Amino acid sequence: MENLHRIIQTLRRMERNEPAMLATIIHVEGSAYRKEGTTMLVDKKGMMTGVLSGGCLEQDIAARVIEVWEQGARTVEYDMRGYDPLSWGEGSGCNGSVLVHMEPLKAEEVNRLYTMEERLSAGEEVAVLRVEKEQHLKTILVSPEEVPGGRRKGRFIAATGEVMYAQVIQPKRRLVIFGAGTDVEPLVHMASMSGFSITVADWRGERCRKDIHPSAEAVYCGFPKELAANVPVSSSDFVLLMTHHFQHDKELLKELILKRPAYLGILGSKARAERLMDGDALPEWIASPVGLSIKAEGPEEIAVSILAELIPLSKQAAAKEAVR
């Protein structure tokens, strides 16, 4: 569920029993700005966390928060395929139909969100299954294996004849950054906003601080041997080596090659990366230089170039993991 962690943060700042609504795209036909599973929180004042479109739907959805809170969940179709001045399609250019489920965020729904966050934080996939019951949708949490027919998203008809909507949510992709220099700060912020769970590791105590990297979920401090022992790196993680310290990079690279993460990128030229290998060949699966070649200059542009490379690779990896 996209935006889940931001939604949870917003919920924790809100007062209990304060009117609020969760709006989720559960089915898309044709093209649309966002896909199934995209979620938005709307509070009683119409303030939104997350977006479901490029601004076409949000105001109408936000206007329904009190009605949904008082009268209960409902599903609304926004058909943006027409060009009639009175249709949702006028001027949007999306050429698709979006089915949005709106539910009041009362105790049951809030507890469900907290349960989802706990499971995702533990590295588990979570499936949300919505079943049509007398023109209403009943929402339940199940394991992905329990979804009929192995469906992972969208609308389908089960063998029982029931209409269902499936949504399998994967944990955030972990991005481990070895290096905490000033050039890492915009990268941590942008990567977090792009859906990564960030870990920062460095040997400099003055740089290994949560107030410097507030978007990071974990910050480790230590020299290479300590970091290699204490910073968890799994085969599904993305890793960046950007300490700007040749010897530290050399020691860390040796350990990271043994752990074989899903992605390992080294900041700097390929010639420098090859020198880190002490005469051995640089494994082909290691990315160097890291990032897309967009003539980036400065920390912000370099962060953009790195994320432009990581985002599609992360989505490809998630798709492969989903079919295992």
CORPE-V82453 format. One record per backbone hydrogen bond with DSSP energy under -0.5 kcal/mol. NH is the residue of the N-H (numbers start at 1). CO is the residue of the C=O. E is the energy in kcal/mol with one decimal. If there is no record, write none. Layout:
BEGIN
nh:NH co:CO e:E
nh:NH co:CO e:E
END
This chain:
BEGIN
nh:2 co:37 e:-0.6
nh:4 co:1 e:-1.7
nh:7 co:3 e:-2.7
nh:8 co:4 e:-2.6
nh:9 co:5 e:-2.0
nh:10 co:6 e:-2.1
nh:11 co:7 e:-2.7
nh:12 co:8 e:-2.1
nh:13 co:9 e:-0.7
nh:13 co:10 e:-0.9
nh:14 co:10 e:-0.8
nh:14 co:11 e:-0.9
nh:18 co:15 e:-1.6
nh:21 co:42 e:-2.7
nh:22 co:103 e:-2.8
nh:23 co:21 e:-0.5
nh:23 co:40 e:-3.0
nh:24 co:101 e:-2.6
nh:25 co:38 e:-2.6
nh:26 co:24 e:-0.6
nh:26 co:99 e:-2.6
nh:27 co:99 e:-1.1
nh:29 co:97 e:-2.6
nh:31 co:95 e:-1.1
nh:37 co:25 e:-3.3
nh:38 co:35 e:-1.8
nh:39 co:2 e:-0.7
nh:40 co:23 e:-2.6
nh:41 co:49 e:-2.2
nh:42 co:21 e:-2.7
nh:43 co:47 e:-2.2
nh:44 co:19 e:-1.0
nh:46 co:43 e:-2.2
nh:49 co:41 e:-2.4
nh:50 co:48 e:-0.6
nh:61 co:57 e:-2.3
nh:62 co:58 e:-3.0
nh:63 co:59 e:-1.6
nh:64 co:61 e:-1.7
nh:65 co:62 e:-1.4
nh:68 co:64 e:-2.8
nh:69 co:65 e:-2.4
nh:70 co:66 e:-2.4
nh:71 co:67 e:-2.6
nh:72 co:68 e:-2.1
nh:74 co:102 e:-2.3
nh:76 co:100 e:-2.9
nh:78 co:98 e:-3.3
nh:79 co:77 e:-0.6
nh:80 co:78 e:-0.8
nh:80 co:96 e:-2.6
nh:87 co:84 e:-2.3
nh:88 co:79 e:-0.7
nh:89 co:79 e:-0.6
nh:90 co:87 e:-0.9
nh:92 co:89 e:-1.5
nh:93 co:89 e:-0.9
nh:95 co:80 e:-1.1
nh:97 co:29 e:-3.0
nh:98 co:78 e:-2.6
nh:99 co:27 e:-2.9
nh:100 co:76 e:-3.0
nh:100 co:98 e:-0.6
nh:101 co:24 e:-3.1
nh:102 co:74 e:-3.2
nh:102 co:100 e:-0.5
nh:103 co:22 e:-2.4
nh:105 co:20 e:-2.4
nh:106 co:104 e:-1.8
nh:110 co:106 e:-2.7
nh:111 co:107 e:-2.7
nh:112 co:108 e:-1.7
nh:113 co:109 e:-2.0
nh:114 co:110 e:-2.3
nh:115 co:111 e:-2.3
nh:116 co:112 e:-2.3
nh:117 co:113 e:-2.4
nh:118 co:114 e:-2.2
nh:119 co:115 e:-2.2
nh:120 co:116 e:-2.7
nh:121 co:117 e:-2.5
nh:122 co:118 e:-1.2
nh:123 co:120 e:-1.8
nh:124 co:119 e:-2.6
nh:126 co:169 e:-2.4
nh:127 co:142 e:-2.1
nh:128 co:167 e:-3.1
nh:129 co:127 e:-0.6
nh:129 co:140 e:-2.8
nh:130 co:128 e:-0.5
nh:130 co:165 e:-2.6
nh:131 co:129 e:-0.5
nh:131 co:138 e:-2.5
nh:132 co:163 e:-2.7
nh:133 co:136 e:-4.3
nh:136 co:133 e:-1.3
nh:138 co:131 e:-2.9
nh:138 co:136 e:-0.5
nh:139 co:137 e:-0.6
nh:140 co:129 e:-2.4
nh:142 co:127 e:-2.5
nh:146 co:143 e:-2.0
nh:147 co:144 e:-1.2
nh:150 co:147 e:-2.1
nh:151 co:148 e:-1.3
nh:154 co:166 e:-1.2
nh:156 co:164 e:-2.5
nh:158 co:156 e:-0.6
nh:158 co:162 e:-2.7
nh:161 co:158 e:-2.1
nh:164 co:156 e:-3.1
nh:164 co:162 e:-0.5
nh:165 co:130 e:-2.3
nh:166 co:154 e:-2.5
nh:167 co:128 e:-1.2
nh:168 co:152 e:-2.3
nh:169 co:126 e:-3.8
nh:169 co:167 e:-0.6
nh:173 co:195 e:-0.6
nh:175 co:197 e:-2.9
nh:176 co:174 e:-0.5
nh:176 co:238 e:-3.1
nh:177 co:175 e:-0.6
nh:177 co:199 e:-3.3
nh:178 co:176 e:-0.6
nh:178 co:240 e:-2.9
nh:179 co:177 e:-0.9
nh:179 co:201 e:-3.2
nh:184 co:181 e:-1.6
nh:185 co:181 e:-0.7
nh:185 co:182 e:-0.5
nh:186 co:182 e:-0.6
nh:187 co:183 e:-0.6
nh:188 co:184 e:-2.7
nh:189 co:185 e:-2.0
nh:190 co:186 e:-2.7
nh:191 co:187 e:-2.7
nh:192 co:188 e:-2.0
nh:193 co:189 e:-2.1
nh:194 co:190 e:-1.2
nh:195 co:192 e:-1.6
nh:196 co:191 e:-2.3
nh:197 co:173 e:-2.7
nh:198 co:196 e:-0.6
nh:199 co:175 e:-2.5
nh:200 co:218 e:-2.4
nh:201 co:177 e:-2.5
nh:202 co:220 e:-1.7
nh:205 co:203 e:-0.8
nh:207 co:204 e:-1.6
nh:208 co:204 e:-1.6
nh:209 co:207 e:-1.8
nh:212 co:209 e:-0.8
nh:213 co:209 e:-1.7
nh:216 co:213 e:-1.7
nh:217 co:198 e:-2.3
nh:218 co:198 e:-1.3
nh:220 co:200 e:-2.9
nh:222 co:202 e:-2.1
nh:226 co:223 e:-0.8
nh:227 co:223 e:-2.5
nh:228 co:224 e:-2.9
nh:229 co:225 e:-1.4
nh:230 co:226 e:-2.3
nh:231 co:227 e:-2.8
nh:232 co:230 e:-0.7
nh:237 co:234 e:-1.3
nh:238 co:174 e:-2.8
nh:239 co:263 e:-2.5
nh:240 co:176 e:-2.7
nh:241 co:265 e:-2.7
nh:242 co:178 e:-2.9
nh:242 co:240 e:-0.7
nh:246 co:244 e:-0.5
nh:249 co:245 e:-2.9
nh:250 co:246 e:-2.3
nh:251 co:247 e:-2.2
nh:252 co:248 e:-2.6
nh:253 co:249 e:-2.8
nh:254 co:250 e:-1.6
nh:255 co:251 e:-1.3
nh:256 co:252 e:-2.6
nh:257 co:253 e:-2.3
nh:258 co:254 e:-0.9
nh:259 co:255 e:-1.2
nh:260 co:256 e:-1.6
nh:262 co:237 e:-1.2
nh:263 co:237 e:-1.5
nh:265 co:239 e:-2.5
nh:266 co:287 e:-2.6
nh:267 co:241 e:-2.4
nh:273 co:269 e:-2.0
nh:274 co:270 e:-2.5
nh:275 co:271 e:-1.7
nh:276 co:272 e:-1.4
nh:277 co:274 e:-1.1
nh:278 co:275 e:-1.5
nh:279 co:274 e:-0.6
nh:280 co:277 e:-1.7
nh:286 co:283 e:-1.6
nh:287 co:264 e:-2.7
nh:288 co:286 e:-0.6
nh:289 co:268 e:-0.6
nh:290 co:266 e:-1.2
nh:292 co:305 e:-2.0
nh:294 co:292 e:-1.3
nh:301 co:297 e:-0.6
nh:302 co:298 e:-2.4
nh:303 co:299 e:-2.3
nh:304 co:300 e:-2.0
nh:305 co:301 e:-2.3
nh:306 co:302 e:-2.3
nh:307 co:303 e:-2.5
nh:308 co:304 e:-2.3
nh:309 co:305 e:-0.9
nh:309 co:306 e:-0.7
nh:310 co:306 e:-2.3
nh:311 co:307 e:-2.7
nh:313 co:309 e:-1.1
nh:314 co:310 e:-2.8
nh:315 co:311 e:-2.1
nh:316 co:312 e:-2.3
nh:317 co:313 e:-2.3
nh:318 co:314 e:-2.3
nh:319 co:315 e:-2.1
nh:320 co:316 e:-2.0
nh:321 co:317 e:-2.4
nh:322 co:318 e:-1.8
nh:323 co:319 e:-0.8
nh:323 co:320 e:-0.7
nh:324 co:321 e:-0.9
END
